[in-house]
Structure formats: structure tokens, C-alpha cells
Amino acid sequence: MIRLSGTPVLTTLRLVLRAPEARDLPGFTAYMASPRSGFTGGPVDEAEAFRSFARIIGHWVLNGFGLFAVTSGDSGETIGLAGHLNPPGWPGPELAWNLWSPEHEGMGYATEAGFAIRDHAFGALGWTDAISLIARDNPRSQAVARRLGAMPGPETVVFGKPVTLWRHAAPPAAKESP
């Protein structure tokens, strides 16, 4: 199996964020077939989930950053994605996250991954601005954005659905980085 080389690995107290790999495709496909994926372009069939996964990997290759597979530091199980997006036509560099199963909600995983990707964006990637596009009817993701210090802004449409553009400020440590 070929792996993305040169991609960073971010670690937190409980999580490891690494490049997506072929072994993540079955979990991603199941997520994208479920109603949970309604906030991220789904639900879709297996073929479209494969194309979406390929776009995630392609984003890394073309931009040097992308979505990480979020894995449990204890079990190694992939529980979702979190990372950086900025494809052509996007309203700005985005911090994005999702958890694939409700069993992982309410445990702080999305927030923990969110802090890691935010700090990486404003630190190693050198971003000076970041957004998150969050559906109006996704209060859990809105709560994560608030915990990360983001502020809601104007509305726009993504995947045919109205979303709020949340703006992230650089964390103090990232502002001081050279």
C-alpha cells in the first residue's frame, strides 16, 4: 500500500491525527452513507464516497495540507477526520472536523482535534486567517467552534445547504511564532 509521505502527525493527550490511508476507507464509506454525513456532503453511495476520499487525499498532494484521520491514541481506531481545507472557490482556508459515529460524541474528541488543527494552521502552516463552515442545524459543531474561540459571521451556501461562516482568531502562541 502506498502512503502519503511527508505528512505531519499531530498528537494530543488522547488522539493521533495522521494522513488518511486505505484502511480508513471502509469507516469513511459507512459514515458517508449515513445521515450523519449530511453536514459534509452526504449521504452518498459507495462510489461517491470513494471519490470523496480520493479528493481528500488529493487535497494533501496538491496543497501540502488536508484532512487528517483522527485516531484513538489507545486503540488506533479511526473515529473521524479533522484538518485543513482550501479548495478552489472556497470562501477561505477552513478548519474542519467530523466524527463518524455518535458513540464518539460528547467526549471532547472534536474539540481536542480542533485545537490541534487550529494550532497547526496558525503555527506550522503560517495561516493568518481561518474559517469553519457550519450548518445552522449543527449545534454540536457550533459548540466546538465556540470552544476554539471562533465567532459566527455571515451565512453562505455549501453543498446546497445554508451554513454560517465562523471566523477563528490565531491563538496567542501561534501569533508569537516566527
C-alpha positions in Angstrom: 0.0 0.0 0.0 1.3 3.5 -0.9 1.1 6.1 1.8 1.2 9.9 1.8 4.8 10.7 2.7 5.9 13.8 4.4 2.6 14.5 6.1 2.8 15.6 9.7 1.4 13.6 12.6 -0.3 15.7 15.3 -0.7 14.2 18.7 -2.9 15.2 21.6 -3.5 13.7 25.0 -5.9 11.1 23.6 -5.7 11.3 19.8 -3.3 10.8 16.9 -4.0 12.8 13.7 -2.3 11.3 10.7 -2.7 11.2 7.0 -5.7 9.2 5.7 -4.9 5.7 4.5 -6.7 3.0 2.5 -7.6 1.3 5.8 -9.7 4.3 6.7 -11.9 4.0 3.6 -14.5 1.4 5.0 -15.2 3.6 8.0 -15.4 6.7 5.8 -17.7 5.0 3.4 -20.0 3.9 6.2 -20.0 7.5 7.6 -20.8 9.0 4.2 -23.7 6.5 3.7 -25.2 7.6 7.0 -27.4 10.6 7.8 -24.5 11.9 10.0 -22.7 12.9 6.8 -25.5 15.4 5.8 -23.3 18.2 7.1 -20.3 17.1 4.9 -21.9 16.4 1.5 -23.7 13.1 2.2 -25.3 10.8 2.4 -23.8 9.3 -0.8 -23.3 5.8 -2.3 -20.1 3.8 -2.1 -18.8 5.1 -5.4 -19.2 8.8 -4.5 -17.7 8.1 -1.0 -14.7 6.7 -2.8 -14.4 9.8 -5.0 -14.7 12.0 -1.9 -12.0 10.0 -0.1 -9.8 10.4 -3.2 -10.4 14.2 -3.2 -9.3 14.3 0.5 -6.0 12.5 -0.4 -5.6 14.7 -3.5 -6.0 17.8 -1.4 -2.9 16.8 0.6 -0.9 16.2 -2.6 -2.0 19.4 -4.3 -1.9 21.8 -1.3 0.5 20.2 1.2 -2.2 20.1 3.8 -5.6 18.5 4.2 -7.8 16.4 6.5 -6.2 14.1 9.0 -7.6 10.8 10.0 -8.4 11.2 13.7 -7.5 8.1 15.6 -7.8 7.0 19.2 -4.4 7.1 20.8 -5.3 4.0 22.8 -6.9 1.7 20.3 -5.8 3.2 16.9 -9.4 3.2 15.7 -10.1 5.9 13.2 -13.0 7.9 14.6 -13.3 10.8 12.1 -11.5 13.5 10.2 -10.1 16.9 11.1 -7.9 19.3 9.3 -7.4 22.0 6.8 -9.3 22.7 3.6 -9.0 25.4 0.9 -10.0 24.0 -2.5 -10.5 26.5 -5.4 -13.7 28.5 -4.9 -13.8 28.0 -1.1 -14.6 31.1 0.9 -11.2 30.8 2.8 -8.8 28.5 4.5 -11.0 26.2 6.6 -10.6 24.2 9.8 -13.0 21.2 9.5 -13.8 18.2 11.7 -16.3 15.3 11.8 -16.8 12.3 14.0 -18.0 9.2 12.2 -20.1 7.6 14.9 -22.4 9.0 17.7 -20.6 6.8 20.2 -17.6 9.2 20.0 -19.7 12.4 20.6 -19.8 14.2 23.9 -16.3 13.0 24.8 -14.4 16.2 23.7 -12.7 14.4 20.7 -13.8 17.0 18.1 -12.6 19.9 20.3 -9.3 18.2 21.1 -8.7 17.6 17.4 -9.9 21.1 16.7 -7.3 22.7 19.0 -4.6 20.6 17.3 -5.5 21.6 13.8 -6.1 25.2 14.7 -2.6 25.5 16.3 -1.1 23.7 13.4 -2.8 26.0 10.9 -1.6 29.2 12.6 1.8 27.8 13.5 3.4 25.4 11.1 1.2 26.3 8.1 1.6 30.0 8.7 -2.1 30.9 8.2 -3.2 34.3 9.3 -6.9 33.6 8.9 -9.2 30.6 9.2 -12.9 29.8 8.9 -15.2 26.9 9.7 -18.4 26.4 7.6 -21.0 25.1 9.9 -24.7 24.3 9.2 -27.2 26.2 11.2 -28.8 23.0 12.4 -25.5 21.5 13.7 -25.3 22.8 17.3 -22.6 20.3 18.2 -20.2 21.6 15.6 -21.1 25.2 16.6 -20.2 24.4 20.2 -16.8 23.1 19.1 -16.2 26.3 17.1 -17.1 28.3 20.2 -14.7 26.3 22.4 -12.0 27.0 19.8 -12.7 30.7 20.2 -14.4 31.2 16.8 -17.1 33.8 16.2 -20.1 33.3 13.9 -20.3 35.6 10.9 -22.2 35.7 7.6 -24.2 32.9 6.0 -23.3 31.3 2.7 -24.3 28.1 0.9 -22.1 24.9 0.7 -23.3 21.6 -0.7 -26.6 23.3 -1.4 -27.2 24.0 2.3 -27.0 27.2 4.2 -24.1 27.4 6.5 -22.6 30.0 8.9 -19.1 31.2 8.3 -17.3 31.0 11.7 -14.0 33.0 11.9 -11.1 31.8 14.0 -8.6 34.1 15.6 -5.0 33.0 15.9 -4.2 31.5 19.3 -1.6 33.6 21.3 1.2 31.1 20.9 0.8 30.9 17.1 0.8 34.8 16.9 4.2 34.8 18.6 5.7 32.1 16.4 8.3 33.3 13.8 
